[in-house]
Amino acid sequence: MSRRSATNLLAHGKRGGDSLIGGPNKVTDSEKFEAQGRAYSGLKEAKSNIATLRTSMEAYRKRLHDSVSSITRFLENPAAIGGDGQTMAEYIKSIYRSLRNDQFEANADELAREVQRESDLQKLIDNF
């Protein structure tokens, strides 16, 4: 049974009929126990995913922050040449290329989904 099925089971009963609040399609204790286990497992997974995504985005934020001084130096003297013979223009372009993150948008969407899933599962668990 998937986590979504566990959530649906608790919300709508075994056959998708009445909710757990009452009605003929009440969930058995074993089904409820299984659904609770899946909800707890899903919550743990969501928290782990959130931590991973936050760490990745925090590292990216730090790289962006660290690039500010390089951009400032470039703007102060765009024609400067570094100790290694590289122009500031080439250096700043290499920084820009290193800052590209093709996964940023997907990670932002996934983080938002995982935070919502965590919230939904926590509410479900609180109502057990």
Contacts in CASP RR format, 6 or more apart in sequence:
PFRMAT RR
TARGET T0000
AUTHOR 0000-0000-0000
METHOD contacts of the structure
MODEL  1
MSRRSATNLLAHGKRGGDSLIGGPNKVTDSEKFEAQGRAYSGLKEAKSNI
ATLRTSMEAYRKRLHDSVSSITRFLENPAAIGGDGQTMAEYIKSIYRSLR
NDQFEANADELAREVQRESDLQKLIDNF
1 9 0 8 1.000
1 34 0 8 1.000
1 35 0 8 1.000
1 38 0 8 1.000
2 38 0 8 1.000
3 38 0 8 1.000
3 39 0 8 1.000
3 41 0 8 1.000
3 42 0 8 1.000
3 121 0 8 1.000
5 38 0 8 1.000
6 34 0 8 1.000
6 35 0 8 1.000
6 36 0 8 1.000
6 37 0 8 1.000
6 38 0 8 1.000
6 39 0 8 1.000
7 35 0 8 1.000
7 39 0 8 1.000
7 120 0 8 1.000
7 121 0 8 1.000
7 124 0 8 1.000
8 16 0 8 1.000
9 27 0 8 1.000
9 31 0 8 1.000
9 35 0 8 1.000
10 20 0 8 1.000
10 27 0 8 1.000
10 32 0 8 1.000
10 35 0 8 1.000
10 39 0 8 1.000
10 124 0 8 1.000
10 128 0 8 1.000
11 19 0 8 1.000
11 20 0 8 1.000
12 18 0 8 1.000
12 19 0 8 1.000
12 25 0 8 1.000
13 19 0 8 1.000
13 20 0 8 1.000
13 25 0 8 1.000
13 26 0 8 1.000
13 27 0 8 1.000
14 25 0 8 1.000
14 26 0 8 1.000
14 27 0 8 1.000
14 28 0 8 1.000
14 31 0 8 1.000
15 25 0 8 1.000
16 25 0 8 1.000
17 25 0 8 1.000
18 24 0 8 1.000
18 25 0 8 1.000
18 26 0 8 1.000
20 26 0 8 1.000
20 27 0 8 1.000
20 32 0 8 1.000
27 35 0 8 1.000
32 128 0 8 1.000
36 125 0 8 1.000
36 128 0 8 1.000
39 121 0 8 1.000
39 124 0 8 1.000
39 125 0 8 1.000
39 128 0 8 1.000
40 125 0 8 1.000
42 117 0 8 1.000
42 121 0 8 1.000
43 118 0 8 1.000
43 121 0 8 1.000
43 122 0 8 1.000
43 125 0 8 1.000
46 114 0 8 1.000
46 115 0 8 1.000
46 117 0 8 1.000
46 118 0 8 1.000
46 121 0 8 1.000
47 118 0 8 1.000
49 110 0 8 1.000
49 114 0 8 1.000
50 111 0 8 1.000
50 114 0 8 1.000
50 115 0 8 1.000
50 118 0 8 1.000
53 107 0 8 1.000
53 110 0 8 1.000
53 111 0 8 1.000
53 114 0 8 1.000
54 111 0 8 1.000
56 103 0 8 1.000
56 107 0 8 1.000
57 104 0 8 1.000
57 107 0 8 1.000
57 108 0 8 1.000
57 111 0 8 1.000
60 101 0 8 1.000
60 104 0 8 1.000
63 98 0 8 1.000
63 99 0 8 1.000
64 99 0 8 1.000
67 95 0 8 1.000
67 99 0 8 1.000
70 91 0 8 1.000
70 92 0 8 1.000
70 95 0 8 1.000
71 92 0 8 1.000
71 95 0 8 1.000
73 80 0 8 1.000
73 88 0 8 1.000
74 80 0 8 1.000
74 88 0 8 1.000
74 89 0 8 1.000
74 91 0 8 1.000
74 92 0 8 1.000
77 88 0 8 1.000
78 88 0 8 1.000
78 89 0 8 1.000
79 87 0 8 1.000
79 88 0 8 1.000
79 89 0 8 1.000
80 87 0 8 1.000
80 88 0 8 1.000
81 87 0 8 1.000
81 88 0 8 1.000
82 88 0 8 1.000
82 91 0 8 1.000
END
